[in-house]
Amino acid sequence: MTRRIFSDPDLHGDIPARVRPRLGEWGPSLVPSTRRKRRQRVLVVMGFVLAVVAVVATWWLFYWMMTGKGALF
């Protein structure tokens, strides 16, 4: 058996339908789809990268101004 990076999105496995909470006609209700989970993973990574870029850019701006290289006149 190969090891997967992400967990199996099927959390119920072989559990009977009578013990599953709020099982609708097409599956569990109020549970995010696999596509939505993938999209959220990508958005979290992109948000983290953007936050790191913002922190580095702010640090660079303050460093540039404090060393005197940012003086306009």
Secondary structure by P-SEA (a helix, b strand, c coil): cccccccccccccccccccccccccccccccccaaaaaaaaaaaaaaaaaaaaaaaaaaaaaaaaaacccccc
